[in-house]
């Protein structure tokens, strides 16, 4: 995408966001202009959230059963909730996992919560003005609401899905916390935001018969199994991201954690909004016991 095309796409994104806000307000919904929509989600009354990621056209790249009736499914790190709602639409009983607060985010040794909040503000981009520094300096609790709890609950209320909510770090997940084992667990871009990716995988692996993992991997590194460090060289230089395992590393770890059959099930290619950045989430791994 050329710079001109990126600028045009960004303008269209912000026009769509404004149309969404205006329509939601006409329908009686208030106080949502500061919400950060990680996912694009189709809601009743023609509402479509202005998400940074739009998976609607590429959901077929993920190896999820079309009919999930009777399945228990764990969505780890739901954010705005696109995947949790998609699983529920397909008939699954969904347990949606989200952090209990922003204080529970992993932090590099020496980082404090204010540095983490600044990293999040940068990721959200300059047009999210109230959260990017031009407006009120929200507390960690307020930002948690605008980033995670508010958008998810808004969508869940509109869609009416009976999704179970579990507040936990990935490291603390266990059968007691989620009410027993699940048929399928989904982890989308979770490991990137963990300081201890093996510990995160090891917590989820015993909970599910099948694990679908969508993960960005470092370009150009195929073998040997390796993990690239992407956290920068100062405490203010990372975007709450540290490690990128390559595909060989992920497949080896999943096999060692009890999934004898691990396959590269697909890739997800898309465009982040509003920046117009074209990304490739390679691979989507399907791990089965």
Secondary structure, DSSP 8 states (H G I E B T S, - for coil): --HHHHHHHHHHHHHHHHHHHHHHHHTT--S-TT---SB--B-GGG-B---SB--TTTGGGS---S--TT-EEEEES-TT-HHHHHHHHTT-EEEEEE-S-GGGS---TT--HHHHHHHHHHHH-TTSGGGTTSS----HHHHHIIIIIHHHHHHHHHHT---EEEE--GGG--HHHHTS-EEEEEEES-GGG-S-HHHHHHHHHTTEEEEEEE----TT--SS--EEE-S-SSTTS-SS--EEE-HHHHHHHHHHTT-SEEEEEEEEEEE-TTT--EEEEEEEEEEE-
